[in-house]
């Protein structure tokens, strides 16, 4: 099923001049954005930068799905799951400890998709 989505995304992205040129940089966009989002946990980059990084992260996911780059998807989504785990632990151990449902759901969703991308990558490489 993901192959059908990938093929349709590729057809769409190749029809757009800017997006077709970005297809060559799919892994770099996703992993660079994931690294900056991870850095944003410890060093505040600003609200506008954080918001832009989220949208570029989603673009990187779509580009990696388009090129069937499941290795980069595994790393990028795994880093995002790790970010949500860190936020969950951070909020629970704060002075006014509370439970962050959004971090828990983010951890579950990104972790699941990272696992599925890893399974797809493993099946693809025959490992």
C-alpha positions as CSV (number, residue, x, y, z in Angstrom):
1,X,0.0,0.0,0.0
2,X,2.8,2.4,0.8
3,X,4.2,1.8,-2.7
4,X,0.9,3.2,-4.2
5,X,1.2,6.3,-2.0
6,X,4.8,6.7,-3.0
7,X,4.1,6.4,-6.7
8,X,1.3,9.0,-6.5
9,X,3.4,11.4,-4.5
10,X,6.3,11.0,-7.0
11,X,3.9,11.8,-9.9
12,X,2.7,14.9,-8.1
13,X,6.1,16.1,-6.9
14,X,7.7,15.7,-10.4
15,X,4.9,17.9,-11.8
16,X,6.0,20.8,-9.5
17,X,9.3,22.4,-10.4
18,X,10.4,23.4,-6.8
19,X,9.4,20.0,-5.3
20,X,11.0,18.0,-8.0
21,X,14.3,19.8,-7.3
22,X,14.0,19.0,-3.6
23,X,13.6,15.3,-4.2
24,X,17.4,14.9,-4.5
25,X,17.8,16.3,-0.9
26,X,15.1,14.2,0.8
27,X,17.4,12.6,3.4
28,X,19.3,15.8,4.1
29,X,16.2,17.8,4.7
30,X,14.7,15.2,7.0
31,X,17.8,14.4,9.1
32,X,18.9,18.0,9.3
33,X,15.5,19.1,10.4
34,X,15.4,16.3,13.0
35,X,18.8,17.3,14.3
36,X,17.6,20.9,14.7
37,X,14.4,19.8,16.4
38,X,16.4,17.8,18.8
39,X,18.7,20.7,19.5
40,X,15.6,22.8,20.1
41,X,14.9,20.8,23.3
42,X,18.1,22.1,24.9
43,X,18.6,25.5,23.2
44,X,15.5,27.6,22.5
45,X,15.6,28.5,18.8
46,X,12.5,30.7,18.9
47,X,8.8,30.1,18.1
48,X,9.0,30.9,14.5
49,X,12.0,28.7,13.8
50,X,10.4,25.9,15.7
51,X,7.2,26.2,13.7
52,X,9.1,26.3,10.4
53,X,11.2,23.3,11.4
54,X,8.0,21.3,12.0
55,X,6.7,22.0,8.6
56,X,10.0,21.3,7.0
57,X,10.1,18.0,9.0
58,X,6.7,17.0,7.4
59,X,8.1,18.0,4.0
60,X,11.1,15.8,4.6
61,X,8.9,12.9,5.6
62,X,6.9,13.3,2.4
63,X,10.0,13.5,0.3
64,X,11.5,10.4,1.9
65,X,8.2,8.5,1.3
66,X,8.3,9.7,-2.3
67,X,11.8,8.3,-2.9
68,X,11.1,5.2,-0.7
69,X,14.0,6.1,1.5
70,X,12.9,4.0,4.6
71,X,16.4,4.3,6.2
72,X,16.1,8.0,6.6
73,X,12.5,7.7,7.7
74,X,13.5,5.3,10.4
75,X,16.1,7.7,11.8
76,X,14.0,10.8,11.4
77,X,10.9,9.4,13.0
78,X,12.9,7.7,15.7
79,X,14.5,11.0,16.6
80,X,11.0,12.5,16.8
81,X,9.9,9.7,19.1
82,X,12.9,10.3,21.2
83,X,12.1,14.0,21.4
84,X,8.6,13.2,22.6
85,X,10.0,10.8,25.2
86,X,12.4,13.5,26.5
87,X,9.5,16.0,26.8
88,X,7.3,13.4,28.6
89,X,10.1,12.7,31.1
90,X,10.9,16.4,31.4
91,X,7.2,17.4,32.2
92,X,6.7,14.6,34.7
93,X,9.8,15.5,36.6
94,X,9.2,19.3,36.6
95,X,8.4,21.2,39.8
96,X,4.7,21.1,39.0
97,X,4.7,17.6,37.7
98,X,1.9,16.9,35.2
99,X,1.3,14.3,32.6
100,X,1.7,15.4,29.0
101,X,-0.8,13.5,26.8
102,X,0.5,15.1,23.6
103,X,4.0,13.8,24.3
104,X,2.7,10.3,25.1
105,X,0.6,10.2,21.9
106,X,3.5,11.7,19.9
107,X,5.8,9.0,21.3
108,X,3.4,6.2,20.4
109,X,2.6,7.5,16.9
110,X,6.2,8.4,15.8
111,X,7.5,5.3,17.5
112,X,5.0,3.1,15.6
113,X,5.8,4.7,12.3
114,X,9.6,4.5,12.9
115,X,9.1,0.8,13.7
116,X,7.1,0.3,10.5
117,X,9.7,2.2,8.4
118,X,12.4,0.0,10.0
119,X,10.4,-3.2,9.1
120,X,10.1,-1.9,5.5
121,X,13.8,-1.1,5.3
122,X,14.7,-4.5,6.7
123,X,12.5,-6.3,4.2
124,X,13.9,-4.2,1.4
125,X,17.5,-4.9,2.3
126,X,16.9,-8.6,3.1
127,X,18.3,-8.3,6.6
